Amino acid sequence: MMRIASQKIVQVDWVDSSVLTGWQTREEIENLKDSLIHSIGFLVSLTKDAVTVSASYSTETHKFADAMTIPRKAILKIQYL
């Protein structure tokens, strides 16, 4: 994999909410668990409140695409790749 020197790539492990659609029993709803998510991307921003990663980066325009901001409260781990 070619490394883009000016951009850091990270893996963010975080907890997301889960949802059920349609009709469920009380037991099915009570058994609903959080979802463990692993997001990998270009590090756009790292603050005390949130981390923003992007799926794509253009070396020609220096623009990012498909960015996602994850609240720090939901983050379990950040690993630089």
C-alpha positions as CSV (number, residue, x, y, z in Angstrom):
1,M,0.0,0.0,0.0
2,M,1.4,3.4,-0.9
3,R,1.7,5.7,2.1
4,I,0.5,9.3,1.7
5,A,3.2,11.1,3.8
6,S,1.1,14.1,4.8
7,Q,-1.9,12.0,6.0
8,K,-2.1,9.7,9.0
9,I,-4.2,6.6,8.8
10,V,-6.0,5.4,11.9
11,Q,-8.3,2.6,13.1
12,V,-10.9,3.8,15.6
13,D,-12.7,1.1,17.6
14,W,-16.0,2.5,19.0
15,V,-19.4,1.6,20.3
16,D,-22.5,2.4,18.3
17,S,-26.2,2.1,19.1
18,S,-28.3,-0.7,17.6
19,V,-31.8,-0.6,16.3
20,L,-34.6,-3.1,15.6
21,T,-37.2,-2.3,13.1
22,G,-40.7,-3.7,12.9
23,W,-42.5,-5.6,15.8
24,Q,-40.5,-7.3,18.6
25,T,-41.3,-8.8,21.9
26,R,-40.1,-7.2,25.1
27,E,-37.5,-10.0,25.4
28,E,-36.1,-9.3,22.0
29,I,-35.8,-5.6,22.7
30,E,-34.2,-6.2,26.2
31,N,-31.6,-8.4,24.5
32,L,-30.5,-5.8,22.0
33,K,-26.8,-5.0,22.5
34,D,-24.4,-2.2,21.5
35,S,-22.5,-2.7,18.2
36,L,-18.7,-2.7,18.3
37,I,-17.5,-0.8,15.2
38,H,-14.0,-0.7,13.6
39,S,-13.5,2.3,11.3
40,I,-10.3,2.8,9.3
41,G,-9.5,6.0,7.5
42,F,-7.5,9.2,7.1
43,L,-7.3,11.2,10.3
44,V,-8.9,14.6,9.6
45,S,-9.4,15.9,13.1
46,L,-8.6,14.9,16.6
47,T,-10.1,17.0,19.5
48,K,-11.0,16.4,23.1
49,D,-14.6,15.9,22.0
50,A,-14.4,13.9,18.8
51,V,-12.4,12.2,16.1
52,T,-13.1,12.7,12.4
53,V,-11.9,10.2,9.8
54,S,-12.3,10.1,6.1
55,A,-12.5,7.2,3.7
56,S,-10.8,9.0,0.8
57,Y,-8.2,11.7,0.3
58,S,-7.2,13.4,-3.0
59,T,-3.5,14.4,-3.3
60,E,-4.5,16.6,-6.3
61,T,-7.1,18.8,-4.6
62,H,-6.2,18.1,-0.9
63,K,-9.9,17.3,-0.2
64,F,-11.4,14.5,1.8
65,A,-14.5,12.5,1.0
66,D,-17.0,10.4,3.1
67,A,-15.9,11.9,6.5
68,M,-17.4,10.7,9.7
69,T,-17.1,12.3,13.2
70,I,-17.1,9.9,16.2
71,P,-17.8,11.3,19.6
72,R,-15.0,10.6,22.1
73,K,-17.6,9.2,24.5
74,A,-18.1,6.3,22.1
75,I,-14.4,5.6,21.4
76,L,-12.7,2.6,22.9
77,K,-9.3,2.8,21.1
78,I,-7.4,4.8,18.5
79,Q,-4.6,3.0,16.7
80,Y,-2.2,4.7,14.2
81,L,-1.6,2.4,11.2
